[in-house]
Amino acid sequence: MNAPVTNSLIDVLRQTRVVAALRAFMPEAQVLFDAEDTRPYECDGLSAYRQVPMVVALPNTEAQVARILKTCHELDVPVVPRGAGTGLSGGALPMGDGVLLSLAKFNKILSVDALARTARVQPGVRNAAISEAAAHLGLYYAPDPSSQIACSIGGNVAENSGGVHCLKYGLTVNNVLRVRGYTIEGESVEFGSEALDAPGYDLLSVIIGSEGMLAVTTEVTVKLVPKPEKAQVILASFDSVAKAGNAVADVIGAGIIPAGLEMMDKPATAAVEQYVHAGYDLNAEAILLCESDGTPEEVEEEIGRMKAVLSKSGATRLTVSQNEAERLNAWAGRKAAFPAVGRISPDYYCMDGTIPRKALGTILTFIAMMEKKYGLRCPNVFHAGDGNLHPLILFDANDPDEMHRTEEFANEVLLKCIELGGTVTGEHGVGIEKINQMCVQFGAQELAAFRSLKTAFDAKGLLNPAKNIPTLHRCAEYGGMHIKGGNLPHPELPRF
């Protein structure tokens, strides 16, 4: 009798077959499979979950992308697309038996059209690079996630990223005209149009935020907007987080749509001030950054209105930037919140959920309760204008108990967001991080509809599998744990 074939041998044979198939049309240097070469791709910004990919493919042409996808489809091999790897929900976490498809070499700005106010770029282009390329024309790309100096436009499309100015200028979906790419079968597809409208269903809104589950993006056409003549920001201090949260609703309720409306609590401002020296009020329990932009006359009028509303809402101190350097310094502090917190804790878990603006005070009070319950610190920063919160739970990943408490803490915050009428994500995506909470956010029929859409694009389920949309079996398992307030880790994902 022949000896049974071990799983490790099967894995090696599978890897050998995939590598040979890819190297049939790509140079050896663009197909990686040795552990020392593939390990750098084992996680994205959510480093608590790691998985070394079986193979990493590094195409530099669209023809190669198409053929990689077609080959993997024929071999029934999962494919996970990856941009800059700055995502925070595990959306680019590889499969141990699959191909990690890196778009890092697609980093060219193909054209900038000043008349049409558009830029045509490859997915590996950094977010900030688009504005840098258009600056001499007096134009810029509005969405500005805090990671914009590193994150790629392809990742922004996958997660529908926003930023500190999303209240007035919108998210990625509001600033992209067209996305071109390839399905898992290697078929070329195009969503949207560079014209004012496109025929047929609005699939552009479907592909943006689809987390790489429907198609692999190879080209994006974005809108550019004129740089405002003037911009000023108000730093407003409050002696309670509840007052600051209520002030956000008051500003919007007054019919004012600021260019930016951000909130930071006292622990966050303390961490940032040590790092950036932005001039924040360290005695305040919370601060708001409220920006106005436009013509000098518009800015002067809107700043006056916002100051009146903020004063009435209980602001203890109001400071208005007097020049561009002061304005940029104020925003530099907010955008440096994540690295600033990283200096005061071995690790931090950056969460992402969304609640109605009127519930900002409620959620902050709840998070303070969770800090005491789990014995963990949690500075908070918010895209307050649209209710998108980013609690930063501080922990030590080398302590398994702290890791467990962090997961429990995060789970309770997400469930509270749902309870308050919000959602489990605003801009970081679901990935593997929030897949359990999707079982609470949506019912069986809604999840079935999501899966039907996925199947329409990817019948075999090979493109970024096990992400975003939970199975009914998984929801049944999570339902049992949910009674205890638990958060199931992904069953196939090794940690640290």
N, C-alpha and C positions, 0 to 999 in steps of 0.2 A: 504494500500500500504506500502511495506517495505521501510524504509529510504535508500537513496543511500549510498553505501559503499565509505568512504572517501579515498583519495589517501594515507593518513598517515596510515590508517588501512591496506590497501593493501600492503604498504611497510613493515609494521610490520609482516604481515602474510608471505610475501615473505622471509624476513630475518629469521623468525622462521623456515621456511621450509628448507632453505639452511643450517642453523646452525645444525639442526637435522640430515640432510643428511651427513654432514661432520663429526659430532661427532659420527656417527654410526661406524666409523672406525678410528677415531683419538681421543686422550685424550682431555678433556675439555680445558686444558691449551693451547692447540695448535690451538684452534678455538676461536677467539676473536670477540665480537660484541658490547660490551658496549662502549659508546662514549669515556670514559676516556682511554680505552685500544686501540681504533682504531685511535684516533686523532693523535698520533705520526707518523702515516703513511700518513697523508693528503697531503703531497707534497714531491717532491725530492729537488734537489738543486735549482730549479727554484721556489722559494717560493712565487712569485707573484700570482701563481695560486694554489688554494687549494680545496680539495674535500675529505671529510671523507668517507672512504670505508664502504660499508654495513657490510662486514665481512673480517677479516684478518685470513689467514691460514698459519700456521708455521710448515710445514712438516719437518721431519728429515730423511726420507728414500725415495728412488726413487719410491717404491711401493705406498707410500702415495701421491707423486706428480702425478703419473699416475692416481690414483683413484680420486683425487681432480678434475683433468681436465676432466675425464670421467663423473663424477657426474655433474659438471657445464655444460658440453655439453648436457647432458640429460635434465637438468633443464632450459636450455637456459639462463644461467647466465654468464655475461662477466667476464673475468679473466685478471688481470693485473699483470705480473711478476715483482718482485722488488729484486734488489741486495742490495748494501750498501746505496742506496738512494742519491748518490752524483751526479747523472746526472743533466745536466744544461739545458735541453730542455723540461722538463715536460713529458719525456717518461715513467716515473713510476707513473704519476698522477693517482690515483684510480678512479673508477667509483662509484657513489653514490648508484648504484643498483647492484654492482658486488663484486667479491672476489679479495682481494689483496693477491697474492701468494708470500710470502717472502721466499727467498732462503738463508737467513742469517745463518741457521743451517748447510748448506752444505759448511763447511769451512775447509775441510781436504785436505792436500797434499797427494795424494794416493801413488805416487811413483816418484822417480827421477832416471833416467837412464843416468849415466855418459857416457856410451859407445855410446848410440844412441843420446845423448844430447837432451833429452826430459824430460818433467815433466807432469805427469797426475794429474790433480787437480779438485776439486769441484768448482762450480761457485762462492761460497761465499768467496773463498780465496782472500786475499788482493793482489793487484798487486806486491807490494814490498816484500811480504812474499815469493814469488817464488824465487826471487834473493837471499833472505836471506837463504833459504833452500839449494840453490845450490852453495853458496859462497865457501864452503869448498872444492868443486870440481873444483874451478876456472871457474865456469860457471855463467851466469846470464840471466834473461829474458829482452830483449832489450826495448820493448815499455815502456815508462816511463811518463805517464801523470802526470801533476803537483799534482794531487790528489792521487798519487800512494800509499801513506801511508794509505789511507782509502778506495779507490775505489776497487771494486771486479772484478775478471777476467770475471765473467759472464756479468757484466755491460760493460766491455771493449769489449767483443764479440758483445753485442747488439748494441753498438754505433760505433764499429770499431775505438777505441781510438788510439791516437798516442802518442805524447810527444816531448820533446825537442831534442831527438835523432832520430826522425822518418825519417829525410832526408836520412841518410845512412842506417839505419836498418829497416825502413818501419813501417807500421801501424800494428794493430792487425792481419789483414788479411794476412800479410806477415810473421807472426810469430806463427800461429796456424796451426796444422796439422789435427786436428780432433775435432769435436764437437758432443756430444751425448745428446739426450734429448727426449721430448715427445710432440706430437701434442695435440691440444685441445681435441681430442677424446681419449687421453690416450694411443696412439700408440707409441711405442718406435721407434726412428729414429736416424740414424747416418750419419754424413756428413764428407767427407774427409777420411783419413786413416793415420795410423802411418807409412805406407810404402811411397815410393816416389810419388806414384800416386794412384788414386782410380778409379774404373770402373764407367762408366756412365757420366752423366752431372756433371759439377763442381758446385754442390750445396753448397759446403763449402763457396764459395764466395758469395752465396746468403744469407745464414743464418747469416754470419758475417756482422753486420751493419743493420740487419733487425728489430732492435728495439723491439724485443720480440713479433713480430706480426705473426710469422710463427710457432715457437715452443718454448718450455721452456727448457733451457739448464740445464743439470744436471752434465755434465762432459766435461772437455776440456783437450786436449793434446797440449802442447805448445812446441815450439822449444827453446832450450837454446844455447847461443853462448859463446865462450871463452872470458874471461875478457882480454882486451888488455894489452899488456906489459906496455904501457905508454900512457898517455893522457895529452894534454895541451890545454888551452883555451886562445884565444886572446880577450881582451876587446878593442874594437875599438870605438873611439869617433868621432862624426861628428857635424859640426856646422849647419846642416839643415837635416830635416827628408827626404827630397828628395834625398840628397846625400847618406844617409844611405840606403835608398831603392834601389837606383841605384847600390850601392856597392854590394848588395846581388846578383843582376843579373850579375854583373861583375865577382864575385867569381865563380858562376856556369858556366858562359860563358867561363871562363878560363879552364874549364875541371876539376875543383876541387869539390869533393863531401865531404864536412866536416862531421864529426860525429854529429855535432850540429851546427845550424846557427839560432840564435834567435835575435830578435830586440825589443828594448824598447825605448819609447820616453821620453822626459824630465820629464813630470809629473809622469810617472810610476817609473822612476829611483829615483825621489825625495821621493816618498812614500816608496819604497823598502829600500832605504838607511836609512831612519829613523827607519825602522823595523828590518833589518838584519845587517846593517853596512857591506855591501859586498865590499866597496871600489870603488863604481861606480863614474864616473866623473859627478858631478852635474852641471857643466857648459855646458856640451854637450846637444845639442838639441835632439840627439838620440845616442844610443850605440848599437853595434852589439857584440854578443858573438859567436865566431867562434872556434869550437873545432876540433882538430885532434887526432886520436887514431891509435894504431898499434904498430909496432916495434919501438924502439928508432930512428932508421935510417929513417923510413917512416915518423914519426912525425916531426923530425927535418926538413926534406925536404919539407913537406907540410906546416908547419908553416912558413917557409921562403917564399914559393910561395904566401901564403895568405897575409902575411905582405906586399909583393910587390904590390899585386893587391889592397889591401885596401888603401895603401898610394897613389897609382895612382888615386884611386877613391875619394880622398879628405879627408881621415881620419886625424883628427887634433892631435890624440894621440893614441898610440898603447901600450898596456901592456900585457905581456905574463906571465901566471902563472908559477912559478918556482918550485912548489911542489904540491903534491896531496891536501894538506889542502887549498892552494890558489885556486886550480881548483874547489874544492867542494864548497868553499865559494862563488865563482862567480856564480855557478849554484844555490846555495841556495837562492841567491837574486832573480833570475829569477823565481824559483819555488814558491817563497813566494809572488809573485806579487798580487795574489788575496786576501789573508788575509791582506797584507800590505795596499791595497786600502780600505779594509773594516774598517781600523782604522781611516780613514780620511773622511768617509761619512756614514750617517745613513744606506744607502743601495747602492748596485751597481748592475747593470745589465750586466752580462758577456756574450757578444755576441760571435758568431762563424760564420765566413764566409770565403770563399777562393777566391783569385784572382790570375791571372798570376803574377809571380814574377816581371815582368817589370812594373806592375801597382802599386807597393807598394807606390811609391811617390805620385801617383795620388790619391789613396784612403786615404792616410793620410791627404793630402790637403783638400779633400772632407770632412773628419771627422771634421777637424778644422772649416770648414764652418758651419757644422751642430751644433757644439758647440755654435757658435755665434747665429745661427738661433733659437735654442731652449733654450738658456741660461743655458746649462748644461755642466759640465766638463766631459772630457772623456780621461783618460790615455789609452795608447795603448801598448799591448804586442803582439808579432807575433812569430809563427813558420815560420820565414821568408824564410827558405829554400824551403818550399813547398807552400808558399803564404797563410798560414792559419792564419787569424787575429783574435785577441780577444780584441776588444774595450771594455772598462769597463766604462759604462755610470753611473755617480754618481747622485743619486737622494734620495729623502725622500719619502718613501712609504706611510707615513701618510698624504702626500699632494696629493690629487687626480689629481690636475693639473700637478704636476711634474710626476706622474705616466703616465699620458696621453702623456705628451711631450716625456717621455722616450720611449714609444712605437712608437711614430711617428719618433723619431730619429732612433731607431733600424730598423724600416721598411725602411727608406730611405737608410740606409747603406747597407742592404741586397739587395735592388733593384739596388743599384750602383754596388755591387759585380756581379750581373747577367749582368748588362750593360757592365762591363769590361771584360766579358768572363769567369767569375768565377762561383761559386755555393753558395747556401745558407747555406751550412754547410761543415765543414772539418772533425770534430771528435765528436762534441757534439750531433749530430743527429737532426732530424726534430721535433719529438715529437708533442706537441701541439704548441710550440713556433713559428715554422716557417711554419706551415701548409698552411697559406694563401699565402706565397711567393712561395710555390711549384706550385701554379696556374700560376705564372709568369715564373718560371724556366722551366716548362714542358707544353706541349700541351695536348689537350684532348685525342689524341690517345696514347700518352706515359702514361698518368695517367690511362687510361683504361687497358694498358698492366700491369702496377703495380698492379691494382686491380685484374686482372686475376690471377697473381701469388699468391696474398693473398688468393683468393678464392680456389685455388688448394690445399692449406694447411688448410684453415679454411673457409669452405663453409658458415657457419652461421655468420662469422665475429665476433666471441666472444673473440678472443685473442687480448688483448690490442687494443680495438676498438677506433675509432675517433682520431687516431694518424697517423702521417706520410703521409698518402695518402688522399688528399682532395677529396670530392665528386664534381661532376660537378655543383651541386646546390650551394655548398659553393663557388666554383670558380666564379660562376655567381654573387653571392653577393659581393665577394671581388672585382671583376672587377669594380662594380659600385663605391665602396669606393676608389679603387686604383687611380682613376682620381684625387681625393682630397689628395692623399698621405697618406690615412688613413691605420690603421692596425686593423682589426676586432678582438676583443677578442673572445676567444672560447665561444660560446653561452651558454654552460652549466656549466661554471667554475666560481664559486664564488671567489672573490679576498679578500685578507687580512681580 
